Amino acid sequence: MPDAAALRESLDTVAHLNNFWSVRDDGSPVKFVDMITECRHHNNIAYISLGSAIMDLNGSPIVEVASRLRFDLGTARNLHTMLGTMIAEMLRTEGKT
C-alpha cells in the first residue's frame, strides 16, 4: 500500500496533486459492507453502490444500501491501484495471522 505518510500530512489533511487539502468529516458512522448493489460506468464516471446484508431469522434477507459512490476516471484509477496493492498485502499476510 502506498505509504500513508505520503498521502496524509495529518489526520485532517490529504495530498492532492501538489497540495495538501483539508479534510472535513461530518461524523457519519462507519458501515460494514458486504454486497455490491450497483457497479457501472457512463461518460467516464464510475457508479458504485455498496450494501450491508441483513439476515433476520423471522424474515427474508435484505440488503440495506450503505453508500453510493460516484467518481471520475482519475479517481477510479487511483482506487484500482490502491485496492490492488492492499489486496496483495492482505493475501500475503493472510496465513500469518
Salt bridges, closest charged atoms under 4 A:
GLU38 OE2 - ARG40 NE 2.79
GLU38 OE1 - ARG70 NH2 3.21
